[in-house]
Amino acid sequence: MTDFLTNRWTTLMEELPPSVRLLAVSKGHSASTIRSVASFGQQAFGESRLQEALEKQKLLSDLNLQWHFIGHLQKNKVRAVVKTFSVIHSVDSLSLAQRVSRIAVEEGCCPNVLLQIKLRVDPSKGGMERGDLISIWPELQTLPALRITGLMTMAPFGLRVDERQSLFTECRTLADKLKLPECSMGMSGDWHEAVAAGSTLLRLGSAIFGPRLMSRT
């Protein structure tokens, strides 16, 4: 396993430009596998299932890792996520942002937040539409204990390469309009287009780890 990870990691690092940061999507992979990837110098890991993530965080507490929550954030899990993740990629409504803000104030922390935006019709994915985000942007900026650093988006399945490129470019343009530095966009199957469009943070899972080994619980 170590040689497998080393080979994949080396190949990936040779391709990534220095302007892009890598988020290793570790959901479905064991704590020991995460430890191996961390030994390469990777510090940022993405999880989407809270209980699975909390177990891994305990097992890896001796490492200085940065945990990103990348899944759909249910309102009843906001407090646990705010307390244990330093970055949240999936704030997809004003009401959720308000809840995260209120709980962050109560917990005395200030998480980095990316606003999830949906730029194409896609029933399988959440996110704010462009016009809705622009209309609530002034109110979002006033929320305390919430450090909004950028936007996150995902391309629907089935798009052509040029269509994915166009979508990612729209996200980068909107982030620039809002003066947000970060764009979390690009996964294992489309990261080349995301990088070309100006992504600053790639969410890569299978490109690093290979197929998921842990069953969903």
N, CA and C atoms as a LAMMPS dump frame, in Angstrom:
ITEM: TIMESTEP
0
ITEM: NUMBER OF ATOMS
651
ITEM: BOX BOUNDS ff ff ff
-5.0000000000000000e+02 5.0000000000000000e+02
-5.0000000000000000e+02 5.0000000000000000e+02
-5.0000000000000000e+02 5.0000000000000000e+02
ITEM: ATOMS id mol type element x y z
1 1 1 N 0.835 -1.217 0
2 1 2 C 0 0 0
3 1 3 C 0.86 1.254 0
4 2 1 N 1.967 1.224 0.778
5 2 2 C 2.809 2.414 0.853
6 2 3 C 3.417 2.746 -0.499
7 3 1 N 3.902 1.722 -1.224
8 3 2 C 4.475 1.963 -2.551
9 3 3 C 3.41 2.487 -3.514
10 4 1 N 2.204 1.941 -3.408
11 4 2 C 1.092 2.394 -4.256
12 4 3 C 0.815 3.869 -4.016
13 5 1 N 0.702 4.263 -2.742
14 5 2 C 0.434 5.659 -2.417
15 5 3 C 1.59 6.556 -2.839
16 6 1 N 2.795 6.09 -2.618
17 6 2 C 3.973 6.892 -2.979
18 6 3 C 4.001 7.173 -4.47
19 7 1 N 3.727 6.157 -5.271
20 7 2 C 3.748 6.333 -6.727
21 7 3 C 2.669 7.3 -7.19
22 8 1 N 1.461 7.157 -6.644
23 8 2 C 0.371 8.056 -7.029
24 8 3 C 0.68 9.48 -6.596
25 9 1 N 1.208 9.626 -5.38
26 9 2 C 1.517 10.951 -4.848
27 9 3 C 2.596 11.638 -5.685
28 10 1 N 3.64 10.905 -6.014
29 10 2 C 4.735 11.478 -6.794
30 10 3 C 4.253 11.945 -8.159
31 11 1 N 3.444 11.115 -8.803
32 11 2 C 2.913 11.473 -10.125
33 11 3 C 2.049 12.726 -10.05
34 12 1 N 1.213 12.794 -9.035
35 12 2 C 0.308 13.936 -8.877
36 12 3 C 1.096 15.211 -8.603
37 13 1 N 2.078 15.158 -7.736
38 13 2 C 2.856 16.34 -7.381
39 13 3 C 3.63 16.886 -8.576
40 14 1 N 3.986 16.019 -9.49
41 14 2 C 4.698 16.468 -10.693
42 14 3 C 3.782 17.257 -11.619
43 15 1 N 2.466 17.002 -11.514
44 15 2 C 1.505 17.672 -12.403
45 15 3 C 0.925 18.951 -11.822
46 16 1 N 0.799 19.046 -10.503
47 16 2 C 0.117 20.182 -9.89
48 16 3 C 0.969 21.448 -9.937
49 17 1 N 0.387 22.574 -10.353
50 17 2 C 1.114 23.837 -10.298
51 17 3 C 1.254 24.312 -8.849
52 18 1 N 2.275 25.076 -8.535
53 18 2 C 2.496 25.506 -7.147
54 18 3 C 1.428 26.446 -6.619
55 19 1 N 0.631 27.043 -7.499
56 19 2 C -0.405 28 -7.068
57 19 3 C -1.652 27.313 -6.502
58 20 1 N -1.733 25.998 -6.63
59 20 2 C -2.922 25.258 -6.23
60 20 3 C -2.611 24.411 -4.998
61 21 1 N -3.509 24.484 -3.993
62 21 2 C -3.361 23.651 -2.805
63 21 3 C -4.201 22.391 -2.952
64 22 1 N -3.751 21.344 -2.306
65 22 2 C -4.395 20.043 -2.431
66 22 3 C -5.126 19.681 -1.144
67 23 1 N -6.405 19.341 -1.283
68 23 2 C -7.173 18.782 -0.185
69 23 3 C -7.353 17.301 -0.467
70 24 1 N -6.777 16.459 0.376
71 24 2 C -6.874 15.013 0.198
72 24 3 C -8.206 14.534 0.766
73 25 1 N -9.105 14.101 -0.104
74 25 2 C -10.432 13.661 0.323
75 25 3 C -10.303 12.239 0.861
76 26 1 N -10.313 12.134 2.18
77 26 2 C -9.987 10.874 2.85
78 26 3 C -11.206 10.103 3.321
79 27 1 N -12.403 10.565 3.002
80 27 2 C -13.602 9.833 3.416
81 27 3 C -13.56 8.427 2.81
82 28 1 N -13.906 7.451 3.626
83 28 2 C -13.882 6.077 3.161
84 28 3 C -12.532 5.414 3.218
85 29 1 N -11.529 6.115 3.75
86 29 2 C -10.19 5.545 3.878
87 29 3 C -9.776 5.539 5.347
88 30 1 N -8.948 4.587 5.696
89 30 2 C -8.607 4.362 7.095
90 30 3 C -7.656 5.416 7.643
91 31 1 N -7.623 5.495 8.958
92 31 2 C -6.694 6.411 9.626
93 31 3 C -5.25 6.069 9.292
94 32 1 N -4.943 4.783 9.174
95 32 2 C -3.565 4.394 8.858
96 32 3 C -3.165 4.841 7.46
97 33 1 N -4.122 4.805 6.522
98 33 2 C -3.833 5.281 5.166
99 33 3 C -3.632 6.788 5.167
100 34 1 N -4.45 7.51 5.924
101 34 2 C -4.277 8.957 6.053
102 34 3 C -2.904 9.262 6.651
103 35 1 N -2.499 8.498 7.629
104 35 2 C -1.185 8.709 8.253
105 35 3 C -0.067 8.545 7.224
106 36 1 N -0.236 7.568 6.341
107 36 2 C 0.785 7.37 5.299
108 36 3 C 0.87 8.573 4.37
109 37 1 N -0.296 9.091 3.953
110 37 2 C -0.293 10.263 3.074
111 37 3 C 0.246 11.487 3.809
112 38 1 N -0.07 11.609 5.087
113 38 2 C 0.452 12.73 5.871
114 38 3 C 1.977 12.688 5.955
115 39 1 N 2.539 11.507 5.889
116 39 2 C 4 11.387 5.955
117 39 3 C 4.681 11.986 4.732
118 40 1 N 3.922 12.204 3.648
119 40 2 C 4.465 12.855 2.454
120 40 3 C 4.502 14.377 2.61
121 41 1 N 3.888 14.881 3.683
122 41 2 C 3.822 16.315 3.9
123 41 3 C 2.433 16.901 3.724
124 42 1 N 1.436 16.063 3.373
125 42 2 C 0.066 16.536 3.215
126 42 3 C -0.556 16.797 4.587
127 43 1 N -1.154 17.973 4.75
128 43 2 C -1.747 18.33 6.045
129 43 3 C -3.258 18.497 5.998
130 44 1 N -3.831 18.822 4.836
131 44 2 C -5.264 19.11 4.731
132 44 3 C -6.011 17.885 4.225
133 45 1 N -7.02 17.454 5.008
134 45 2 C -7.8 16.271 4.654
135 45 3 C -9.284 16.605 4.716
136 46 1 N -10.051 16.064 3.773
137 46 2 C -11.479 16.348 3.67
138 46 3 C -12.33 15.153 4.026
139 47 1 N -13.324 15.383 4.867
140 47 2 C -14.257 14.342 5.294
141 47 3 C -15.683 14.863 5.136
142 48 1 N -16.634 13.923 4.905
143 48 2 C -18.028 14.327 4.721
144 48 3 C -18.993 13.602 5.649
145 49 1 N -18.509 12.59 6.363
146 49 2 C -19.359 11.864 7.304
147 49 3 C -18.825 12.098 8.707
148 50 1 N -19.616 12.775 9.521
149 50 2 C -19.129 13.302 10.796
150 50 3 C -18.588 12.223 11.713
151 51 1 N -19.337 11.165 11.953
152 51 2 C -18.892 10.16 12.911
153 51 3 C -17.606 9.485 12.464
154 52 1 N -17.521 9.175 11.185
155 52 2 C -16.295 8.592 10.646
156 52 3 C -15.113 9.535 10.853
157 53 1 N -15.34 10.804 10.608
158 53 2 C -14.278 11.791 10.747
159 53 3 C -13.818 11.929 12.197
160 54 1 N -14.763 11.957 13.123
161 54 2 C -14.398 12.121 14.533
162 54 3 C -13.53 10.962 15.02
163 55 1 N -13.833 9.755 14.564
164 55 2 C -13.027 8.603 14.947
165 55 3 C -11.603 8.726 14.409
166 56 1 N -11.468 9.177 13.182
167 56 2 C -10.151 9.354 12.592
168 56 3 C -9.381 10.47 13.297
169 57 1 N -10.062 11.548 13.625
170 57 2 C -9.398 12.66 14.302
171 57 3 C -8.8 12.219 15.63
172 58 1 N -9.493 11.357 16.349
173 58 2 C -8.953 10.841 17.611
174 58 3 C -7.71 9.992 17.367
175 59 1 N -7.763 9.13 16.368
176 59 2 C -6.643 8.246 16.08
177 59 3 C -5.426 8.996 15.548
178 60 1 N -5.659 10.162 14.979
179 60 2 C -4.568 10.93 14.353
180 60 3 C -4.276 12.23 15.107
181 61 1 N -4.685 12.29 16.36
182 61 2 C -4.546 13.531 17.132
183 61 3 C -3.09 13.927 17.369
184 62 1 N -2.164 13 17.187
185 62 2 C -0.748 13.313 17.371
186 62 3 C -0.163 14.055 16.172
187 63 1 N -0.914 14.114 15.074
188 63 2 C -0.458 14.808 13.872
189 63 3 C -1.08 16.197 13.796
190 64 1 N -0.366 17.106 13.185
191 64 2 C -0.872 18.469 13.025
192 64 3 C -1.612 18.575 11.689
193 65 1 N -2.843 18.038 11.669
194 65 2 C -3.622 18.001 10.437
195 65 3 C -4.708 19.067 10.446
196 66 1 N -5.069 19.512 9.255
197 66 2 C -6.167 20.46 9.086
198 66 3 C -7.337 19.706 8.471
199 67 1 N -8.481 19.729 9.173
200 67 2 C -9.642 18.973 8.74
201 67 3 C -10.668 19.885 8.075
202 68 1 N -11.101 19.49 6.88
203 68 2 C -12.097 20.227 6.105
204 68 3 C -13.372 19.396 6.034
205 69 1 N -14.514 20.014 6.322
206 69 2 C -15.79 19.332 6.154
207 69 3 C -16.307 19.645 4.765
208 70 1 N -16.519 18.604 3.939
209 70 2 C -16.861 18.828 2.536
210 70 3 C -18.236 18.293 2.154
211 71 1 N -18.934 17.641 3.085
212 71 2 C -20.235 17.062 2.76
213 71 3 C -21.377 18.01 3.031
214 72 1 N -22.588 17.532 2.725
215 72 2 C -23.785 18.309 3.044
216 72 3 C -23.868 18.493 4.554
217 73 1 N -24.018 19.722 4.993
218 73 2 C -24.001 20.033 6.422
219 73 3 C -25.425 20.121 6.95
220 74 1 N -25.827 19.123 7.72
221 74 2 C -27.145 19.128 8.338
222 74 3 C -27.136 20.07 9.542
223 75 1 N -28.261 20.752 9.748
224 75 2 C -28.304 21.766 10.798
225 75 3 C -28.045 21.182 12.183
226 76 1 N -28.486 19.944 12.416
227 76 2 C -28.287 19.355 13.743
228 76 3 C -26.85 18.908 13.988
229 77 1 N -26.002 19.003 12.974
230 77 2 C -24.602 18.621 13.135
231 77 3 C -23.657 19.816 13.067
232 78 1 N -24.22 21.013 12.966
233 78 2 C -23.388 22.203 12.816
234 78 3 C -22.438 22.375 13.994
235 79 1 N -22.933 22.205 15.223
236 79 2 C -22.078 22.45 16.39
237 79 3 C -20.871 21.511 16.402
238 80 1 N -21.11 20.246 16.147
239 80 2 C -20 19.287 16.148
240 80 3 C -18.993 19.602 15.049
241 81 1 N -19.479 20.016 13.889
242 81 2 C -18.58 20.353 12.787
243 81 3 C -17.789 21.62 13.101
244 82 1 N -18.455 22.626 13.629
245 82 2 C -17.772 23.878 13.967
246 82 3 C -16.667 23.632 14.997
247 83 1 N -16.904 22.735 15.924
248 83 2 C -15.942 22.462 16.99
249 83 3 C -14.743 21.65 16.515
250 84 1 N -14.886 20.897 15.443
251 84 2 C -13.836 19.945 15.081
252 84 3 C -13.233 20.136 13.69
253 85 1 N -13.8 21.02 12.883
254 85 2 C -13.262 21.284 11.548
255 85 3 C -12.894 22.76 11.437
256 86 1 N -11.757 23.031 10.861
257 86 2 C -11.327 24.424 10.725
258 86 3 C -11.831 25.062 9.442
259 87 1 N -12.253 24.244 8.465
260 87 2 C -12.753 24.759 7.187
261 87 3 C -14.033 24.006 6.837
262 88 1 N -15.055 24.747 6.397
263 88 2 C -16.327 24.157 5.975
264 88 3 C -16.578 24.554 4.528
265 89 1 N -16.725 23.572 3.643
266 89 2 C -16.843 23.831 2.206
267 89 3 C -18.283 23.913 1.72
268 90 1 N -19.26 23.66 2.565
269 90 2 C -20.592 23.376 2.043
270 90 3 C -21.698 24.206 2.688
271 91 1 N -21.439 25.481 2.924
272 91 2 C -22.497 26.367 3.418
273 91 3 C -23.302 26.82 2.203
274 92 1 N -24.552 26.35 2.123
275 92 2 C -25.309 26.507 0.883
276 92 3 C -26.578 27.34 1.02
277 93 1 N -26.722 28.083 2.117
278 93 2 C -27.897 28.947 2.274
279 93 3 C -27.607 30.007 3.328
280 94 1 N -28.389 31.074 3.301
281 94 2 C -28.238 32.116 4.306
282 94 3 C -28.577 31.575 5.686
283 95 1 N -29.635 30.779 5.79
284 95 2 C -30.027 30.26 7.1
285 95 3 C -28.946 29.368 7.698
286 96 1 N -28.28 28.569 6.867
287 96 2 C -27.2 27.726 7.374
288 96 3 C -26.01 28.583 7.79
289 97 1 N -25.696 29.596 7.004
290 97 2 C -24.602 30.499 7.378
291 97 3 C -24.891 31.186 8.706
292 98 1 N -26.116 31.601 8.903
293 98 2 C -26.496 32.238 10.169
294 98 3 C -26.347 31.278 11.337
295 99 1 N -26.712 30.03 11.137
296 99 2 C -26.584 29.036 12.201
297 99 3 C -25.118 28.763 12.531
298 100 1 N -24.306 28.601 11.493
299 100 2 C -22.872 28.389 11.705
300 100 3 C -22.274 29.574 12.46
301 101 1 N -22.668 30.78 12.066
302 101 2 C -22.163 31.988 12.717
303 101 3 C -22.546 32.016 14.191
304 102 1 N -23.811 31.758 14.492
305 102 2 C -24.271 31.801 15.881
306 102 3 C -23.546 30.776 16.753
307 103 1 N -23.404 29.579 16.237
308 103 2 C -22.748 28.53 17.019
309 103 3 C -21.247 28.802 17.146
310 104 1 N -20.64 29.348 16.104
311 104 2 C -19.219 29.698 16.191
312 104 3 C -18.981 30.748 17.277
313 105 1 N -19.893 31.713 17.383
314 105 2 C -19.789 32.711 18.453
315 105 3 C -19.88 32.028 19.815
316 106 1 N -20.842 31.123 19.966
317 106 2 C -21.034 30.417 21.237
318 106 3 C -19.826 29.557 21.594
319 107 1 N -19.182 28.977 20.586
320 107 2 C -18.046 28.097 20.829
321 107 3 C -16.706 28.846 20.855
322 108 1 N -16.74 30.138 20.571
323 108 2 C -15.522 30.932 20.614
324 108 3 C -14.534 30.597 19.516
325 109 1 N -15.03 30.262 18.328
326 109 2 C -14.126 29.957 17.219
327 109 3 C -14.558 30.726 15.977
328 110 1 N -13.747 30.637 14.942
329 110 2 C -14.029 31.396 13.721
330 110 3 C -13.628 30.547 12.513
331 111 1 N -14.501 29.642 12.083
332 111 2 C -14.134 28.737 10.982
333 111 3 C -14.035 29.462 9.647
334 112 1 N -13.141 28.968 8.811
335 112 2 C -13.111 29.407 7.424
336 112 3 C -14.268 28.733 6.693
337 113 1 N -14.968 29.493 5.875
338 113 2 C -16.166 28.989 5.21
339 113 3 C -16.086 29.266 3.721
340 114 1 N -16.462 28.26 2.934
341 114 2 C -16.658 28.445 1.502
342 114 3 C -18.141 28.296 1.208
343 115 1 N -18.666 29.164 0.395
344 115 2 C -20.085 29.154 0.05
345 115 3 C -20.288 28.247 -1.16
346 116 1 N -21.159 27.263 -1.014
347 116 2 C -21.408 26.332 -2.109
348 116 3 C -22.38 26.958 -3.1
349 117 1 N -21.97 26.988 -4.357
350 117 2 C -22.785 27.595 -5.397
351 117 3 C -23.062 26.571 -6.489
352 118 1 N -24.274 26.611 -7.011
353 118 2 C -24.676 25.704 -8.092
354 118 3 C -24.891 26.526 -9.35
355 119 1 N -24.06 26.282 -10.352
356 119 2 C -24.079 27.083 -11.572
357 119 3 C -24.763 26.39 -12.743
358 120 1 N -25.175 25.138 -12.547
359 120 2 C -25.926 24.408 -13.566
360 120 3 C -27.028 23.619 -12.869
361 121 1 N -28.08 23.311 -13.611
362 121 2 C -29.157 22.486 -13.058
363 121 3 C -28.595 21.105 -12.731
364 122 1 N -28.782 20.692 -11.477
365 122 2 C -28.257 19.395 -11.045
366 122 3 C -29.008 18.951 -9.796
367 123 1 N -30.018 18.084 -9.958
368 123 2 C -30.825 17.665 -8.804
369 123 3 C -30.018 16.947 -7.732
370 124 1 N -28.85 16.411 -8.08
371 124 2 C -28.074 15.63 -7.118
372 124 3 C -27.17 16.479 -6.238
373 125 1 N -27.076 17.766 -6.518
374 125 2 C -26.161 18.617 -5.758
375 125 3 C -26.884 19.855 -5.231
376 126 1 N -26.434 20.313 -4.059
377 126 2 C -26.988 21.52 -3.483
378 126 3 C -26.169 22.739 -3.858
379 127 1 N -26.549 23.866 -3.293
380 127 2 C -25.805 25.091 -3.554
381 127 3 C -26.721 26.258 -3.859
382 128 1 N -26.223 27.442 -3.617
383 128 2 C -26.961 28.659 -3.928
384 128 3 C -26.83 28.995 -5.401
385 129 1 N -27.884 29.52 -5.982
386 129 2 C -27.78 30.01 -7.344
387 129 3 C -27.071 31.364 -7.343
388 130 1 N -26.504 31.712 -8.475
389 130 2 C -25.68 32.912 -8.573
390 130 3 C -26.439 34.161 -8.128
391 131 1 N -27.643 34.359 -8.64
392 131 2 C -28.406 35.552 -8.292
393 131 3 C -28.761 35.611 -6.815
394 132 1 N -29.08 34.456 -6.239
395 132 2 C -29.414 34.421 -4.815
396 132 3 C -28.206 34.811 -3.97
397 133 1 N -27.041 34.297 -4.331
398 133 2 C -25.837 34.626 -3.569
399 133 3 C -25.542 36.123 -3.63
400 134 1 N -25.652 36.691 -4.805
401 134 2 C -25.371 38.119 -4.94
402 134 3 C -26.347 38.95 -4.102
403 135 1 N -27.605 38.529 -4.059
404 135 2 C -28.605 39.304 -3.322
405 135 3 C -28.392 39.24 -1.809
406 136 1 N -27.89 38.12 -1.301
407 136 2 C -27.703 38.002 0.158
408 136 3 C -26.263 38.299 0.586
409 137 1 N -25.404 38.603 -0.37
410 137 2 C -23.999 38.818 -0.051
411 137 3 C -23.789 39.909 1.006
412 138 1 N -24.469 41.058 0.92
413 138 2 C -24.263 42.077 1.97
414 138 3 C -24.575 41.548 3.369
415 139 1 N -25.629 40.737 3.495
416 139 2 C -25.984 40.193 4.806
417 139 3 C -24.976 39.145 5.263
418 140 1 N -24.489 38.34 4.344
419 140 2 C -23.492 37.332 4.694
420 140 3 C -22.23 37.98 5.262
421 141 1 N -21.872 39.121 4.716
422 141 2 C -20.65 39.799 5.146
423 141 3 C -20.74 40.33 6.571
424 142 1 N -21.944 40.496 7.094
425 142 2 C -22.103 41.042 8.446
426 142 3 C -22.11 39.964 9.527
427 143 1 N -22.142 38.692 9.146
428 143 2 C -22.242 37.623 10.136
429 143 3 C -20.946 37.517 10.946
430 144 1 N -21.028 37.506 12.266
431 144 2 C -19.825 37.426 13.09
432 144 3 C -19.26 36.009 13.145
433 145 1 N -17.988 35.922 13.496
434 145 2 C -17.297 34.647 13.706
435 145 3 C -17.374 33.732 12.492
436 146 1 N -17.427 34.326 11.326
437 146 2 C -17.522 33.565 10.093
438 146 3 C -16.544 34.181 9.097
439 147 1 N -15.518 33.465 8.768
440 147 2 C -14.511 33.968 7.831
441 147 3 C -14.803 33.373 6.461
442 148 1 N -15.531 34.113 5.636
443 148 2 C -15.877 33.625 4.297
444 148 3 C -14.686 33.88 3.374
445 149 1 N -14.088 32.793 2.908
446 149 2 C -12.855 32.911 2.134
447 149 3 C -13.027 32.62 0.654
448 150 1 N -14.152 32.014 0.262
449 150 2 C -14.269 31.69 -1.151
450 150 3 C -15.541 30.95 -1.491
451 151 1 N -15.544 30.403 -2.704
452 151 2 C -16.681 29.65 -3.228
453 151 3 C -16.277 28.209 -3.492
454 152 1 N -17.276 27.322 -3.423
455 152 2 C -17.079 25.924 -3.788
456 152 3 C -18.149 25.537 -4.787
457 153 1 N -17.75 24.796 -5.805
458 153 2 C -18.73 24.293 -6.761
459 153 3 C -18.306 22.932 -7.274
460 154 1 N -19.286 22.194 -7.824
461 154 2 C -19.037 20.889 -8.429
462 154 3 C -19.718 20.843 -9.784
463 155 1 N -19.072 20.218 -10.72
464 155 2 C -19.652 20.085 -12.057
465 155 3 C -20.585 18.878 -12.092
466 156 1 N -21.771 19.008 -12.688
467 156 2 C -22.659 17.846 -12.846
468 156 3 C -21.993 16.759 -13.675
469 157 1 N -22.393 15.515 -13.449
470 157 2 C -21.896 14.419 -14.261
471 157 3 C -22.38 14.577 -15.7
472 158 1 N -21.561 14.152 -16.623
473 158 2 C -21.97 14.117 -18.024
474 158 3 C -21.603 15.331 -18.848
475 159 1 N -20.996 16.345 -18.235
476 159 2 C -20.604 17.525 -19.006
477 159 3 C -19.364 17.226 -19.848
478 160 1 N -19.296 17.873 -21.006
479 160 2 C -18.082 17.791 -21.815
480 160 3 C -16.965 18.585 -21.146
481 161 1 N -15.747 18.368 -21.599
482 161 2 C -14.596 19.068 -21.026
483 161 3 C -14.778 20.576 -21.133
484 162 1 N -15.209 21.058 -22.304
485 162 2 C -15.368 22.501 -22.478
486 162 3 C -16.492 23.055 -21.605
487 163 1 N -17.517 22.24 -21.349
488 163 2 C -18.616 22.683 -20.486
489 163 3 C -18.152 22.768 -19.031
490 164 1 N -17.341 21.831 -18.592
491 164 2 C -16.786 21.916 -17.242
492 164 3 C -15.876 23.125 -17.116
493 165 1 N -15.079 23.362 -18.142
494 165 2 C -14.182 24.509 -18.139
495 165 3 C -14.968 25.809 -18.003
496 166 1 N -16.066 25.922 -18.734
497 166 2 C -16.892 27.121 -18.683
498 166 3 C -17.496 27.309 -17.294
499 167 1 N -17.983 26.225 -16.71
500 167 2 C -18.57 26.297 -15.375
501 167 3 C -17.542 26.781 -14.354
502 168 1 N -16.355 26.2 -14.377
503 168 2 C -15.329 26.583 -13.414
504 168 3 C -14.886 28.035 -13.616
505 169 1 N -14.842 28.466 -14.866
506 169 2 C -14.48 29.858 -15.137
507 169 3 C -15.529 30.808 -14.564
508 170 1 N -16.807 30.452 -14.666
509 170 2 C -17.877 31.265 -14.078
510 170 3 C -17.706 31.385 -12.567
511 171 1 N -17.348 30.285 -11.926
512 171 2 C -17.151 30.309 -10.474
513 171 3 C -15.997 31.23 -10.109
514 172 1 N -14.907 31.139 -10.843
515 172 2 C -13.749 31.999 -10.569
516 172 3 C -14.095 33.476 -10.786
517 173 1 N -14.854 33.758 -11.835
518 173 2 C -15.255 35.135 -12.127
519 173 3 C -16.134 35.697 -11.012
520 174 1 N -17.061 34.881 -10.519
521 174 2 C -17.941 35.326 -9.44
522 174 3 C -17.148 35.538 -8.155
523 175 1 N -16.23 34.65 -7.853
524 175 2 C -15.397 34.832 -6.663
525 175 3 C -14.602 36.128 -6.753
526 176 1 N -14.076 36.418 -7.915
527 176 2 C -13.327 37.67 -8.099
528 176 3 C -14.24 38.878 -7.915
529 177 1 N -15.465 38.789 -8.416
530 177 2 C -16.413 39.895 -8.266
531 177 3 C -16.7 40.168 -6.793
532 178 1 N -16.775 39.108 -5.991
533 178 2 C -17.048 39.245 -4.56
534 178 3 C -15.772 39.461 -3.743
535 179 1 N -14.647 39.531 -4.45
536 179 2 C -13.336 39.736 -3.811
537 179 3 C -13.005 38.604 -2.822
538 180 1 N -13.307 37.393 -3.267
539 180 2 C -13.002 36.202 -2.48
540 180 3 C -11.812 35.484 -3.117
541 181 1 N -10.77 35.191 -2.358
542 181 2 C -9.562 34.62 -2.955
543 181 3 C -9.662 33.149 -3.329
544 182 1 N -10.49 32.385 -2.617
545 182 2 C -10.468 30.942 -2.777
546 182 3 C -11.544 30.436 -3.73
547 183 1 N -11.191 29.424 -4.515
548 183 2 C -12.159 28.66 -5.291
549 183 3 C -11.847 27.186 -5.076
550 184 1 N -12.738 26.52 -4.354
551 184 2 C -12.611 25.076 -4.143
552 184 3 C -13.387 24.394 -5.252
553 185 1 N -12.676 23.977 -6.259
554 185 2 C -13.332 23.334 -7.408
555 185 3 C -12.311 22.444 -8.097
556 186 1 N -12.812 21.328 -8.566
557 186 2 C -11.962 20.339 -9.21
558 186 3 C -11.812 19.114 -8.331
559 187 1 N -12.203 17.953 -8.896
560 187 2 C -12.043 16.681 -8.207
561 187 3 C -11.22 15.756 -9.095
562 188 1 N -11.136 14.493 -8.72
563 188 2 C -10.2 13.601 -9.411
564 188 3 C -10.468 13.493 -10.907
565 189 1 N -11.743 13.629 -11.329
566 189 2 C -12.058 13.474 -12.737
567 189 3 C -12.044 14.742 -13.562
568 190 1 N -11.899 15.915 -12.913
569 190 2 C -11.981 17.162 -13.689
570 190 3 C -11.034 18.251 -13.188
571 191 1 N -10.019 17.864 -12.453
572 191 2 C -9.191 18.893 -11.825
573 191 3 C -8.353 19.678 -12.823
574 192 1 N -8.025 19.074 -13.965
575 192 2 C -7.232 19.815 -14.952
576 192 3 C -7.992 21.048 -15.45
577 193 1 N -9.284 20.891 -15.732
578 193 2 C -10.09 22.027 -16.172
579 193 3 C -10.237 23.062 -15.058
580 194 1 N -10.379 22.589 -13.825
581 194 2 C -10.519 23.512 -12.699
582 194 3 C -9.256 24.341 -12.497
583 195 1 N -8.114 23.713 -12.608
584 195 2 C -6.847 24.44 -12.47
585 195 3 C -6.718 25.493 -13.567
586 196 1 N -7.067 25.12 -14.784
587 196 2 C -6.979 26.067 -15.899
588 196 3 C -7.898 27.262 -15.696
589 197 1 N -8.999 27.057 -14.971
590 197 2 C -9.964 28.139 -14.741
591 197 3 C -9.625 28.988 -13.521
592 198 1 N -8.649 28.586 -12.717
593 198 2 C -8.256 29.394 -11.579
594 198 3 C -8.587 28.818 -10.226
595 199 1 N -8.778 27.507 -10.137
596 199 2 C -8.995 26.881 -8.828
597 199 3 C -7.789 27.102 -7.933
598 200 1 N -8.047 27.314 -6.657
599 200 2 C -6.958 27.426 -5.69
600 200 3 C -6.898 26.229 -4.752
601 201 1 N -7.957 25.393 -4.774
602 201 2 C -8.036 24.268 -3.849
603 201 3 C -8.722 23.096 -4.554
604 202 1 N -7.983 22.015 -4.729
605 202 2 C -8.518 20.825 -5.381
606 202 3 C -8.921 19.797 -4.341
607 203 1 N -10.065 19.17 -4.524
608 203 2 C -10.55 18.125 -3.629
609 203 3 C -10.342 16.779 -4.329
610 204 1 N -9.234 16.13 -4.031
611 204 2 C -8.879 14.903 -4.731
612 204 3 C -8.905 13.713 -3.786
613 205 1 N -9.645 12.685 -4.195
614 205 2 C -9.731 11.466 -3.402
615 205 3 C -9.087 10.296 -4.107
616 206 1 N -9.766 9.746 -5.129
617 206 2 C -9.251 8.557 -5.801
618 206 3 C -7.923 8.816 -6.508
619 207 1 N -7.666 10.053 -6.911
620 207 2 C -6.392 10.36 -7.556
621 207 3 C -5.218 10.149 -6.602
622 208 1 N -5.498 10.197 -5.299
623 208 2 C -4.457 9.983 -4.291
624 208 3 C -4.545 8.577 -3.702
625 209 1 N -5.731 8.233 -3.238
626 209 2 C -5.91 7.019 -2.445
627 209 3 C -6.282 5.785 -3.26
628 210 1 N -6.79 5.981 -4.478
629 210 2 C -7.381 4.869 -5.187
630 210 3 C -8.815 4.664 -4.72
631 211 1 N -9.43 3.523 -5.032
632 211 2 C -10.83 3.273 -4.632
633 211 3 C -10.981 3.266 -3.118
634 212 1 N -12.147 3.681 -2.655
635 212 2 C -12.433 3.672 -1.221
636 212 3 C -12.49 2.234 -0.714
637 213 1 N -11.942 2.05 0.495
638 213 2 C -11.864 0.719 1.074
639 213 3 C -12.834 0.512 2.202
640 214 1 N -13.263 1.589 2.87
641 214 2 C -14.145 1.468 4.012
642 214 3 C -15.595 1.494 3.555
643 215 1 N -16.427 0.681 4.18
644 215 2 C -17.852 0.703 3.859
645 215 3 C -18.503 1.88 4.531
646 216 1 N -19.602 2.363 3.954
647 216 2 C -20.322 3.49 4.538
648 216 3 C -21.123 3.02 5.74
649 217 1 N -21.039 3.777 6.834
650 217 2 C -21.763 3.441 8.044
651 217 3 C -22.626 4.597 8.469
